[in-house]
Amino acid sequence: MAIRRSNYCVIDTETTGLDGESKAEAIEVACLAIDYRNLKELNRFATLIQPKNIALDQPIPDWAKGAFNVNNIKLSDLQKAPLADEVCHKLIGFFKSLNKPILVGHNIAFDIIFLDRLFKSCGLKLKDYIHYQSIDTCTISHLLWSGDASMPNVKLVTVAQKLGIEFDAHRAMSDVEATAQIFTKFLSFFANSGSKISTGKVATPPPSASGGGNKRKSEFKCPDCQPGYLVMRTASKGRNAGSKFYGCTNFPNCRFACNLNIVQKYKIK
């Protein structure tokens, strides 16, 4: 499959529902376009959207209160906002200027659901204006830090703090700006690492880290993989830094670990 040289469009939506409720809809959308060649900002767009399923002259319905508490958007803010049709046509113009961009977001699947719902409410198809692939910085964060005990989660604010990015969470454009910074940092990281992969210069793990075939490395057998043995290690970071534990010789492919009191049950007989 050929690599498509596509510009990126970082997006975020604020909605009337947190879990995809059937009545929930986007009430704010923000986009920031990034040139794939130099990672410079090309353009940006943000707007509130008048909801169709909430009466603006009535109290917020119970099913929507959770979302409004998070995004801090008031019904009065939405009274003069453009209608969905107007917003969709502006988004179409934005996407067309980027020639079907690759959408980028933190938990991008959620935003695509609501963008798609917005377009369908206007008789339009989102897929006609964007690239079929998308990039999720939340998933990338999970892959990078799943073994880092200092990362309690991979929420946008947590990842931003990890990377030294400051922003005001839970409004569309501020979330987009933070996500764009995270994304460009990830791209730089993978560009440097990817050059090693593309030229075949990937470091070969030492025999002690790879398991060394069936050769015994320890008197303790890993219960999760074959062949794998448990060897004593010292935690280098996190809340258990400096403490001893037993980990698999096939790390990072196998992440089994246990403390000194439990390892005896895995002794080879």
C-alpha positions as CSV (number, residue, x, y, z in Angstrom):
1,M,0.0,0.0,0.0
2,A,1.4,3.4,-1.0
3,I,1.9,6.0,1.7
4,R,-0.5,8.9,1.1
5,R,1.1,12.3,1.6
6,S,-1.8,13.8,3.5
7,N,-2.0,16.9,5.6
8,Y,-3.2,16.4,9.1
9,C,-6.3,17.9,10.8
10,V,-6.3,17.8,14.6
11,I,-9.9,17.9,15.8
12,D,-11.9,18.0,19.0
13,T,-15.6,18.2,19.8
14,E,-17.6,19.2,22.8
15,T,-20.9,17.4,23.0
16,T,-24.2,17.2,24.9
17,G,-23.3,13.6,25.9
18,L,-20.3,11.8,27.3
19,D,-21.0,8.3,26.3
20,G,-22.6,8.5,22.8
21,E,-26.2,8.8,24.0
22,S,-28.6,8.6,21.0
23,K,-29.7,12.2,21.5
24,A,-26.2,13.6,22.1
25,E,-24.7,15.9,19.5
26,A,-21.7,18.1,18.9
27,I,-22.1,21.7,20.2
28,E,-18.6,22.8,19.5
29,V,-16.0,21.7,17.0
30,A,-12.4,22.9,16.6
31,C,-9.9,22.0,13.8
32,L,-6.2,22.8,13.4
33,A,-4.6,21.9,10.1
34,I,-0.9,20.8,10.0
35,D,1.3,20.6,6.9
36,Y,2.7,17.1,6.7
37,R,5.9,18.3,5.1
38,N,7.1,20.7,7.9
39,L,4.5,20.2,10.7
40,K,3.6,23.9,10.5
41,E,0.1,25.1,11.2
42,L,-1.8,25.8,8.0
43,N,-5.2,27.0,9.2
44,R,-7.6,26.7,12.1
45,F,-11.4,26.8,12.6
46,A,-13.6,26.7,15.6
47,T,-17.3,27.3,16.3
48,L,-20.2,26.6,18.6
49,I,-23.2,24.8,17.1
50,Q,-26.8,25.1,18.0
51,P,-28.1,21.7,19.2
52,K,-31.2,20.2,17.6
53,N,-32.1,17.9,20.5
54,I,-32.1,20.4,23.4
55,A,-34.4,23.4,23.8
56,L,-32.3,26.4,24.5
57,D,-35.1,28.1,26.5
58,Q,-35.5,25.2,28.9
59,P,-33.3,23.7,31.6
60,I,-30.6,21.3,30.6
61,P,-32.1,17.8,30.5
62,D,-30.8,15.3,33.0
63,W,-29.1,13.1,30.3
64,A,-27.0,16.0,29.2
65,K,-26.0,17.6,32.5
66,G,-22.8,15.5,32.9
67,A,-21.4,16.8,29.5
68,F,-22.3,20.4,30.2
69,N,-20.6,20.2,33.6
70,V,-17.4,19.1,31.9
71,N,-17.3,21.5,28.9
72,N,-18.7,24.5,30.9
73,I,-20.7,25.6,27.8
74,K,-23.9,27.5,28.7
75,L,-27.1,27.3,26.8
76,S,-27.0,31.1,26.5
77,D,-23.7,30.6,24.6
78,L,-25.5,28.5,22.0
79,Q,-28.4,30.8,21.3
80,K,-26.6,32.8,18.7
81,A,-24.4,29.9,17.4
82,P,-24.7,28.8,13.8
83,L,-26.9,25.9,12.8
84,A,-25.5,22.5,11.9
85,D,-25.9,23.0,8.2
86,E,-23.8,26.1,8.2
87,V,-21.1,24.5,10.3
88,C,-21.0,21.4,8.1
89,H,-20.5,23.4,4.9
90,K,-17.7,25.4,6.6
91,L,-16.1,22.1,7.7
92,I,-16.4,20.8,4.1
93,G,-14.6,23.9,2.9
94,F,-11.9,23.4,5.5
95,F,-11.4,19.7,4.7
96,K,-11.4,20.3,0.9
97,S,-8.6,22.9,1.3
98,L,-6.5,20.1,2.8
99,N,-7.4,17.5,0.2
100,K,-9.0,14.8,2.4
101,P,-6.9,15.2,5.5
102,I,-6.0,12.5,8.1
103,L,-7.9,13.3,11.2
104,V,-5.9,13.4,14.5
105,G,-7.4,13.5,18.0
106,H,-7.1,12.2,21.5
107,N,-9.6,9.4,21.6
108,I,-10.4,10.3,18.0
109,A,-13.1,7.6,17.7
110,F,-15.4,9.7,20.0
111,D,-14.9,12.8,17.9
112,I,-15.5,11.0,14.6
113,I,-18.7,9.6,16.0
114,F,-20.1,13.0,16.7
115,L,-18.7,14.6,13.5
116,D,-20.3,11.8,11.5
117,R,-23.6,12.3,13.4
118,L,-23.4,16.1,12.7
119,F,-22.9,15.5,8.9
120,K,-25.7,12.9,8.8
121,S,-28.1,15.3,10.5
122,C,-27.6,17.5,7.4
123,G,-27.9,14.7,4.9
124,L,-24.1,14.6,4.3
125,K,-21.4,11.9,4.6
126,L,-18.3,12.8,6.6
127,K,-16.3,10.1,4.8
128,D,-16.6,11.9,1.5
129,Y,-14.3,14.7,2.8
130,I,-11.7,13.0,5.0
131,H,-9.1,10.3,4.6
132,Y,-10.3,6.9,5.7
133,Q,-7.4,6.6,8.2
134,S,-7.2,8.5,11.5
135,I,-4.5,8.8,14.2
136,D,-5.3,8.6,17.9
137,T,-2.7,10.2,20.3
138,C,-4.4,8.4,23.2
139,T,-3.6,5.0,21.7
140,I,0.0,6.1,21.0
141,S,0.3,7.4,24.6
142,H,-0.9,4.0,25.9
143,L,1.7,2.2,23.8
144,L,4.5,4.5,24.9
145,W,3.7,4.5,28.6
146,S,1.9,1.3,29.4
147,G,4.8,0.1,31.5
148,D,5.5,3.5,33.2
149,A,4.2,3.3,36.8
150,S,4.5,7.1,37.0
151,M,1.6,7.5,34.5
152,P,-1.7,7.0,36.2
153,N,-3.6,7.2,32.9
154,V,-3.3,8.6,29.4
155,K,-5.9,11.3,29.6
156,L,-5.1,14.4,27.5
157,V,-4.2,16.5,30.6
158,T,-2.0,13.8,32.0
159,V,-0.1,13.3,28.7
160,A,0.2,17.0,28.2
161,Q,1.7,17.4,31.7
162,K,4.1,14.5,31.0
163,L,5.4,16.4,27.9
164,G,5.5,19.8,29.6
165,I,2.5,21.2,27.7
166,E,0.1,23.6,29.5
167,F,-3.5,24.3,28.5
168,D,-7.0,24.9,29.8
169,A,-8.8,21.5,29.4
170,H,-12.3,20.8,28.1
171,R,-12.8,23.5,25.5
172,A,-12.4,22.4,21.9
173,M,-9.7,24.7,20.6
174,S,-7.5,24.5,23.7
175,D,-7.8,20.7,23.6
176,V,-6.9,20.8,19.9
177,E,-3.8,23.0,20.5
178,A,-2.6,20.6,23.2
179,T,-3.3,17.6,21.0
180,A,-1.4,19.2,18.1
181,Q,1.6,19.8,20.3
182,I,1.5,16.2,21.6
183,F,1.1,14.9,18.0
184,T,4.1,16.8,16.6
185,K,6.2,15.7,19.5
186,F,5.2,12.1,18.7
187,L,6.0,12.6,15.0
188,S,9.5,13.9,15.8
189,F,10.1,11.0,18.1
190,F,9.0,8.4,15.6
191,A,10.9,10.1,12.8
192,N,14.1,9.6,14.7
193,S,13.3,6.1,15.7
194,G,11.8,5.2,12.4
195,S,15.0,6.1,10.6
196,K,16.7,3.3,12.5
197,I,13.9,0.8,11.5
198,S,13.8,1.9,7.8
199,T,17.6,1.4,7.5
200,G,17.7,-1.9,9.3
201,K,19.6,-0.5,12.2
202,V,17.3,-1.7,15.0
203,A,19.3,-2.7,18.0
204,T,19.5,-6.4,18.7
205,P,18.6,-7.3,22.3
206,P,21.4,-9.0,24.2
207,P,21.0,-12.7,24.8
208,S,20.1,-12.2,28.4
209,A,17.1,-10.1,27.4
210,S,15.8,-12.3,24.6
211,G,15.5,-15.6,26.5
212,G,18.4,-17.2,24.5
213,G,16.3,-20.0,23.1
214,N,15.8,-22.9,25.4
215,K,18.9,-22.3,27.4
216,R,18.1,-22.1,31.1
217,K,18.7,-18.6,32.5
218,S,17.3,-19.1,36.0
219,E,15.9,-21.7,38.3
220,F,12.5,-20.0,38.0
221,K,10.3,-20.5,34.9
222,C,8.1,-17.8,33.6
223,P,4.4,-18.9,33.7
224,D,3.3,-16.7,30.9
225,C,5.6,-17.5,28.0
226,Q,7.8,-20.2,26.4
227,P,10.8,-20.1,26.6
228,G,11.1,-17.6,29.4
229,Y,12.8,-17.5,32.8
230,L,12.5,-15.2,35.8
231,V,15.5,-13.2,36.8
232,M,16.0,-10.7,39.6
233,R,15.8,-7.1,38.6
234,T,15.7,-3.7,40.3
235,A,12.9,-1.2,39.6
236,S,14.5,1.9,38.1
237,K,11.6,4.3,38.4
238,G,8.1,4.8,39.7
239,R,6.9,4.4,43.3
240,N,8.8,1.1,43.6
241,A,12.1,2.5,42.4
242,G,15.0,0.7,44.0
243,S,13.1,-2.4,45.1
244,K,13.9,-5.9,43.9
245,F,11.5,-8.0,41.8
246,Y,11.6,-11.0,39.4
247,G,10.9,-10.3,35.7
248,C,10.8,-12.4,32.6
249,T,13.9,-12.6,30.4
250,N,11.6,-12.1,27.3
251,F,10.8,-8.5,28.4
252,P,9.4,-6.4,26.8
253,N,7.5,-9.0,24.8
254,C,6.5,-10.6,28.1
255,R,5.8,-8.3,31.0
256,F,5.2,-10.9,33.7
257,A,6.7,-9.9,37.1
258,C,6.4,-10.9,40.7
259,N,7.9,-10.1,44.1
260,L,10.5,-12.2,46.0
261,N,7.9,-13.9,48.2
262,I,5.9,-15.3,45.2
263,V,8.7,-16.4,42.9
264,Q,9.3,-19.7,44.7
265,K,6.1,-21.1,43.2
266,Y,7.7,-20.9,39.8
267,K,10.8,-22.8,40.7
268,I,11.7,-25.5,38.2
269,K,11.5,-28.9,39.7
